[in-house]
Amino acid sequence: MLRLLAQQAPRAHCARRFSRSLAYPAVGTKVPDVELDYASWPPTPFSIAERLAGKKTIVVPGYIAAQDALKSKGIDEVLVYCVNDPAVMSAWAADLKIEDTIIKFMCDQGGKFSAALGTTLDHPGVLRALGSPRCKRFAFYADDGVIKAFHVSESPDDPTGDGDFSLSSAEGMLKVL
């Protein structure tokens, strides 16, 4: 199924549920170098490009249950990224008990990384509910900071991708590894 998506998408292994005029990163390009914060209090900034250097990484939410399968495919770490503040992300990480896993949480209070990736979620319904832009549901696989696969789960009737997040799920990403 992925081969079919890759043939229809403008870039190999770049898939989304519907086409928009926004440009997502092309497969084979470097991940934008944006300063984010670790999910800690007080916030601890870091460079996402430096964090990805020399590692095989998946950036996506919801991967705790699949970490053994991801490790078996050579994944070094899974980064859970959200447009949110460090206190919320730190509490979420603690609640999920990720300390001894390959999963690490990171946050981007200003949405700089989402903007650099073209994944800013600024749908009027989201803005009405949350007050500020967030990030679309996406996942990408990077090897040494180079994007190898980039998937966005969204549709015209579901801009958040909540209804069908199969492209950005652990199973969806395992298919491209």
Secondary structure as GFF3:
##gff-version 3
##sequence-region A 1 177
A	DSSP	alpha_helix	2	8	.	.	.	ID=ss1
A	DSSP	beta_strand	14	16	.	.	.	ID=ss2
A	DSSP	beta_strand	35	38	.	.	.	ID=ss3
A	DSSP	beta_strand	44	47	.	.	.	ID=ss4
A	DSSP	alpha_helix	48	52	.	.	.	ID=ss5
A	DSSP	beta_strand	56	59	.	.	.	ID=ss6
A	DSSP	alpha_helix	67	72	.	.	.	ID=ss7
A	DSSP	beta_strand	77	82	.	.	.	ID=ss8
A	DSSP	alpha_helix	86	96	.	.	.	ID=ss9
A	DSSP	beta_strand	103	107	.	.	.	ID=ss10
A	DSSP	alpha_helix	112	117	.	.	.	ID=ss11
A	DSSP	beta_strand	120	121	.	.	.	ID=ss12
A	DSSP	alpha_helix	124	130	.	.	.	ID=ss13
A	DSSP	beta_strand	134	135	.	.	.	ID=ss14
A	DSSP	beta_strand	137	143	.	.	.	ID=ss15
A	DSSP	beta_strand	146	153	.	.	.	ID=ss16
A	DSSP	three_ten_helix	166	168	.	.	.	ID=ss17
A	DSSP	alpha_helix	170	174	.	.	.	ID=ss18
###
